[in-house]
């Protein structure tokens, strides 16, 4: 049996606007309609016409199965339970837009339909599309317009929020999942957002750790929402990931936040710290005169491009002599040298992935692209939800280990023979 949009009255519906369930179609009637299809649009329209009555037929069949006898069968008089009319429901679908159905009820109130669950007003497929659009950074207005134009479904901002809130248990589960025992590389950084807090709009930091595991696969270890970036908060995060199973980090790549290195060494004393060379260069050249900047940057490259640490120090000494007027701005290279020079002992394959935090900054750019439509988040959970959805979307593409990982892990195995097994 097939269904159509032809209707007949249903006298068992609740008072109020009548929404009639379409009657079923015989096989012969179905074939006759198929013969009249001429274009792809006719087919699409016909399929849409079948959605509501097909759902209705499924609900009625579920009720038959629940009661154990078909409609109007005399056995129902002695069963202790029977049909008790219908209640109207409008379901938002991705195939036919808004469809009106009449959900059957039983007298004992025990019927729990599977085709359309209680309190469900949006088809799961539609919810998935909404979540996917939200994860890509579409605003609630964009989602509303898209769903209405393409699917004929009205989705309010509150409904978008309600649908996407369903991922919060998954966010918490992901944030508390067990982690790998060792990460050869980790990148630590924070991105700042405006969040409403106790009636005020404040700046909150999303603390992000990007790791590379022993298989060479990138992994977002976690995202934490806290106050403005600080070493004390980072210390708490590092203690948390240790409790979740991380026993060892080989190299931690960071920016120049004060106290950051001390926090890392407190929790992971064997970790080597690599301060981002690119951040160091930016912090230096911003004070250099525009007419000198090009030549100055060329000389700076002799420092971080040197083959050995000794050669790098010699290039720094030469720079101080050549650019004596900027010696004060080069002083930070000397004071931070122990963390800037970590990469010198590694081969080219490792150097190029640790001397800068570009890996996590690229990730942060993707987060900013997704969050740009929201200037102020209503609360921390709203920000955490969107960032989790974004990372879930981003990491689907991380299917291969980083380039030259075979050589890299071989080098690590030689340099850290007691800390890594391959």
C-alpha positions in Angstrom: 0.0 0.0 0.0 1.2 3.5 -0.8 0.1 6.9 0.4 -1.2 10.1 -1.1 -2.3 13.6 -0.1 -6.0 12.8 -0.5 -7.7 13.2 2.9 -10.7 12.1 4.8 -12.0 13.4 8.2 -10.8 11.9 11.4 -13.4 12.1 14.1 -11.1 11.1 16.9 -8.8 14.2 16.7 -8.7 16.7 19.6 -10.7 19.9 19.4 -9.1 22.8 17.5 -8.0 23.1 13.9 -8.6 19.8 12.1 -5.6 18.2 10.4 -6.7 15.2 8.5 -4.5 12.2 7.9 -4.2 11.4 4.2 -5.7 8.1 3.1 -3.6 5.3 1.7 -3.3 4.5 -2.0 -3.9 1.2 -3.7 -1.2 -0.3 -5.9 -3.3 0.5 -9.0 -3.8 4.1 -8.0 0.0 4.5 -7.3 0.9 3.1 -10.8 -1.6 5.5 -12.4 0.1 8.5 -10.7 3.5 7.2 -11.7 2.4 7.0 -15.4 1.5 10.8 -15.2 5.0 11.8 -14.1 6.7 13.8 -16.9 9.6 15.8 -15.4 12.1 15.6 -12.5 10.0 18.3 -10.8 6.9 16.0 -11.0 8.9 13.2 -9.4 10.1 15.5 -6.6 6.6 16.8 -6.0 5.2 13.2 -5.9 7.8 12.1 -3.4 7.0 15.0 -1.2 3.3 14.2 -1.4 4.1 10.7 -0.1 6.0 11.8 3.1 3.1 12.8 5.4 0.8 9.8 4.7 3.7 7.4 4.8 4.6 8.6 8.2 0.9 8.4 9.2 0.8 4.8 8.0 3.9 3.9 10.0 2.4 5.4 13.1 -0.9 3.5 12.7 1.1 0.2 12.1 3.1 0.9 15.3 -0.1 1.3 17.2 -1.4 -2.0 15.8 1.8 -3.7 17.0 1.6 -2.0 20.4 -2.0 -3.1 21.0 -1.6 -6.5 19.4 -4.6 -6.2 17.2 -5.6 -4.1 14.1 -8.0 -1.1 14.2 -11.7 -1.9 14.9 -10.9 -5.6 15.7 -13.4 -6.9 18.3 -10.6 -8.4 20.4 -9.8 -4.9 21.5 -13.0 -4.8 23.6 -11.5 -7.3 26.1 -7.8 -6.2 25.8 -7.7 -3.7 28.7 -6.3 -1.1 26.3 -7.5 0.5 23.0 -7.1 3.4 20.7 -8.0 6.8 22.1 -8.0 9.1 19.1 -5.1 11.2 17.9 -3.3 14.4 18.6 -2.1 16.8 15.9 1.6 17.4 15.3 3.5 19.5 12.8 6.9 17.9 11.8 9.7 19.8 10.1 11.3 17.5 7.5 14.1 17.9 5.0 12.1 16.1 2.2 8.7 17.7 2.4 9.1 20.8 4.5 6.4 21.1 7.2 4.1 18.2 7.3 1.0 17.7 9.5 0.3 14.3 11.0 -2.1 12.9 13.5 -0.3 10.8 16.2 -2.5 7.9 17.6 -2.9 7.6 21.4 -3.9 4.6 23.5 -6.1 4.8 26.6 -3.4 3.7 29.0 -1.0 6.3 27.7 1.7 3.7 27.1 2.2 4.2 23.4 5.7 5.5 22.5 6.0 5.8 18.7 9.4 5.3 17.1 8.6 6.9 13.7 7.9 10.2 15.4 9.0 10.3 19.0 7.1 12.2 21.7 8.1 15.9 21.8 10.0 15.5 18.5 9.0 18.3 16.1 12.1 18.3 13.9 13.2 15.4 11.8 16.7 14.1 12.9 18.0 14.6 9.4 17.0 18.3 9.5 18.7 18.6 12.9 21.9 17.2 11.5 21.8 19.7 8.7 21.2 22.6 11.1 24.1 21.4 13.3 26.3 21.1 10.3 25.5 24.7 9.1 26.0 26.0 12.6 29.4 24.3 12.9 30.5 26.0 9.7 29.7 29.4 11.2 26.4 30.3 9.6 24.4 32.7 11.7 20.9 31.8 13.0 19.5 34.2 10.4 21.4 32.4 7.6 20.2 29.0 8.8 16.6 30.3 9.0 16.8 31.7 5.4 18.5 28.6 4.0 16.1 26.1 5.6 13.1 28.1 4.5 14.3 28.6 0.9 15.6 25.0 0.3 13.3 22.9 2.5 10.3 25.1 3.3 11.0 24.7 7.0 10.7 27.6 9.5 13.6 27.4 12.0 13.7 30.2 14.7 16.9 31.3 16.5 15.7 29.6 19.7 15.1 26.4 17.8 18.6 26.5 16.4 20.0 27.0 19.9 17.8 24.2 21.3 18.9 21.8 18.6 22.6 22.6 18.9 22.4 22.4 22.7 21.9 18.6 22.2 25.6 18.3 21.6 26.6 19.5 25.0 26.8 16.0 26.6 29.1 15.0 23.7 31.2 18.2 24.4 31.6 17.2 28.0 32.4 13.6 27.1 35.0 14.6 24.6 36.6 17.1 27.0 37.0 14.4 29.7 38.1 11.5 27.4 41.2 9.6 28.2 44.3 10.8 26.3 47.4 9.1 24.9 50.3 8.4 27.2 52.9 10.4 25.2 52.8 13.3 22.8 56.0 14.0 20.9 54.8 17.5 20.0 52.2 19.8 21.6 51.2 23.3 20.6 49.6 25.6 23.2 47.8 28.8 22.5 44.7 30.8 23.3 42.1 32.7 21.3 40.0 35.5 22.9 36.3 36.0 22.5 33.6 38.4 24.0 31.2 36.6 26.3 28.4 37.8 28.4 29.0 37.1 32.1 26.8 38.2 35.0 25.3 41.0 32.9 28.7 42.2 31.7 30.5 41.7 28.4 34.0 40.4 29.2 36.9 38.9 27.3 37.3 35.1 27.7 40.1 33.0 26.5 39.6 29.7 24.8 42.7 27.7 25.8 43.6 25.2 23.1 46.1 22.3 23.1 47.0 20.7 19.7 49.0 17.5 20.0 50.8 15.2 17.6 50.7 11.6 18.9 53.2 8.9 18.3 51.4 7.9 15.1 52.0 11.3 13.7 48.3 12.2 13.8 47.2 15.7 14.8 44.8 15.7 17.7 43.0 18.6 19.5 43.7 17.5 23.1 41.2 19.9 24.6 39.5 23.3 24.6 39.0 25.2 27.9 37.1 28.4 28.4 38.5 30.7 31.1 39.5 34.2 32.0 42.1 36.2 30.1 45.1 34.0 29.2 47.5 33.4 32.2 50.2 31.0 33.3 48.2 30.0 36.4 45.2 28.8 34.3 47.5 26.9 32.0 49.0 25.2 35.0 45.5 23.9 35.9 44.9 22.7 32.4 48.3 20.8 32.2 47.5 19.1 35.5 44.2 18.0 34.1 45.6 16.4 31.0 48.1 14.6 33.1 45.3 13.2 35.2 43.6 12.1 31.9 46.6 10.0 31.0 49.3 12.2 29.5 52.6 11.1 31.1 55.1 12.7 28.8 55.5 15.5 26.4 58.8 15.8 24.3 58.6 19.3 22.9 56.1 22.0 23.9 55.7 24.9 21.3 54.5 28.1 22.9 54.3 31.9 22.5 56.0 34.3 24.9 53.4 34.4 27.7 55.1 35.2 31.0 55.4 32.2 33.3 54.3 29.7 30.6 57.5 27.7 30.6 57.5 27.4 34.3 54.0 26.0 34.3 54.9 23.4 31.7 58.0 22.3 33.5 56.2 22.0 36.8 53.9 19.4 35.4 56.1 17.8 32.7 59.7 18.4 33.9 61.2 16.5 31.0 59.5 18.6 28.3 61.7 20.8 26.1 60.3 24.2 25.5 60.4 25.8 22.0 59.4 29.5 22.0 57.9 30.5 18.7 60.5 32.2 16.5 57.8 34.0 14.5 56.3 35.6 17.6 59.8 36.6 18.6 60.5 38.2 15.2 57.2 40.1 15.3 57.8 41.4 18.8 61.3 42.7 17.6 60.6 44.3 14.3 57.5 46.2 15.4 60.0 48.7 17.0 62.2 48.9 13.9 62.1 52.0 11.6 60.3 51.3 8.4 63.4 52.3 6.3 65.6 49.7 8.1 63.0 46.9 8.5 63.8 45.0 5.3 67.5 44.8 5.9 67.1 44.2 9.6 64.8 41.2 8.9 67.3 39.8 6.4 70.0 39.8 9.1 67.6 38.3 11.6 67.2 35.3 9.3 70.9 34.6 9.8 70.1 33.8 13.4 67.2 31.4 13.1 68.5 30.0 9.8 71.9 29.1 11.2 72.8 25.4 11.0 74.0 25.3 14.7 73.3 27.0 17.9 76.8 28.4 18.0 76.4 29.9 14.5 73.1 31.4 15.6 74.7 33.0 18.6 77.4 34.4 16.5 74.8 35.9 14.1 73.1 37.5 17.0 76.4 39.0 18.2 77.0 40.4 14.8 73.5 41.9 14.6 74.0 43.7 17.9 77.2 45.2 16.6 75.7 46.1 13.2 72.4 47.5 14.5 73.6 49.1 17.8 70.7 51.5 17.6 68.3 48.6 18.1 70.4 46.7 20.6 67.7 47.1 23.3 65.2 45.3 21.0 67.6 42.4 20.5 68.1 42.0 24.2 65.0 39.7 24.4 66.7 37.2 22.0 69.5 36.8 24.6 67.2 36.6 27.6 65.0 34.0 25.9 67.8 32.2 24.1 67.5 28.9 25.9 63.9 28.4 24.7 64.5 30.0 21.3 67.4 27.8 20.5 65.8 24.4 21.2 65.2 23.6 17.5 68.9 23.8 16.6 69.7 20.2 17.8 67.0 18.7 15.5 67.2 17.9 11.8 65.3 19.9 9.2 62.2 17.7 9.2 61.6 18.5 13.0 62.9 22.1 12.9 60.3 23.3 10.4 57.4 22.0 12.6 58.6 23.2 16.0 60.3 26.6 15.4 56.9 28.2 15.0 53.4 27.7 16.4 51.9 28.1 12.9 50.2 24.7 13.3 47.9 25.9 16.1 47.6 29.4 14.7 46.2 27.9 11.5 43.7 26.0 13.6 42.8 29.2 15.5 42.2 31.0 12.2 39.7 28.3 11.3 38.0 28.8 14.7 37.8 32.6 14.1 36.3 32.0 10.6 33.5 29.9 12.2 32.9 32.3 15.1 33.0 35.6 13.2 29.2 35.7 12.9 28.9 35.9 16.7 30.3 39.1 18.1 29.2 38.3 21.7 28.5 34.8 23.1 25.6 34.7 25.6 27.6 32.3 28.0 30.6 30.0 28.2 28.6 26.9 27.1 27.6 28.7 23.9 31.2 29.4 23.0 32.3 25.9 24.0 29.5 24.3 21.9 30.5 26.2 18.8 34.2 25.6 19.2 33.6 21.8 19.7 31.3 21.6 16.6 34.0 23.5 14.6 36.8 21.2 15.8 34.7 18.2 15.1 34.2 19.4 11.5 37.9 20.4 11.1 39.4 17.2 12.4 37.4 15.0 10.0 40.0 16.1 7.4 42.9 15.0 9.5 43.2 11.5 8.1 47.0 11.3 7.4 50.1 11.7 9.6 52.1 14.8 9.2 54.7 14.9 6.4 57.9 12.9 6.9 56.6 11.4 10.1 58.6 8.2 9.6 61.9 10.2 9.6 60.7 12.3 12.5 59.7 9.5 14.8 63.0 7.7 14.0 64.9 10.8 15.2 62.8 11.0 18.3 63.4 7.3 19.0 67.2 7.9 18.9 67.0 11.1 21.0 64.6 9.8 23.5 65.2 6.0 23.6 63.7 5.6 27.1 60.6 7.6 26.4 59.3 6.3 23.1 58.6 2.9 21.7 58.0 2.4 18.0 
